[in-house]
Amino acid sequence: MASQADPVDLLAENATLRHRCAELEAQLANHAAQAARGDRFDQLFHANPDAIVITAIEDGQVVDANEAALHLTGYARAELLELKTGQLLVAFDDVRRQALIRRVAQHGMIKDVDLELKTRQGALATLNVTVCAMEIGGIPRLVTFARDVTAQRRIEHILRDSENRYRLLAENISDVIWMLDLRTDQ
């Protein structure tokens, strides 16, 4: 004779299964939301006109880079992924890298730091960078946003030199300098 299941046990089992289904649906929705965020991040990463380089915190190994970074450095993606930050940046040894990591850890991010890049072709470029720590795929990474400011820094240097020459001339001339606006006679 077949034994019949207790209706109370069946109700409890049904409630447990419904609860487990709800948990699985929530996990699926969470995974879908993460995938959507990942897709948006990926779109922002690759569409950004500034160079973005993602590196391993422990050794500075380049993990990923967007197209702007490839253009700026002159490296192909496969070549760049074989390098560490110390190989890309001038005077950026492990001591300086660790100091930067400590500053990022203290402040969450650092902004407007100038670093010198040596491109694949051997040219030097001044980069203005923002660096932040971010967990990507569950792994802590450094994300560096870089903008080439070489021309801007060169112009600033020329302007400072010109201002210094003018100031030295004005401070050391024994003649009187008089400026007159011919339109207003002032």
Secondary structure as GFF3:
##gff-version 3
##sequence-region A 1 186
A	DSSP	alpha_helix	7	47	.	.	.	ID=ss1
A	DSSP	beta_strand	51	56	.	.	.	ID=ss2
A	DSSP	beta_strand	62	65	.	.	.	ID=ss3
A	DSSP	alpha_helix	67	73	.	.	.	ID=ss4
A	DSSP	alpha_helix	77	80	.	.	.	ID=ss5
A	DSSP	alpha_helix	85	88	.	.	.	ID=ss6
A	DSSP	alpha_helix	94	107	.	.	.	ID=ss7
A	DSSP	beta_strand	109	118	.	.	.	ID=ss8
A	DSSP	beta_strand	124	136	.	.	.	ID=ss9
A	DSSP	beta_strand	139	148	.	.	.	ID=ss10
A	DSSP	alpha_helix	150	172	.	.	.	ID=ss11
###
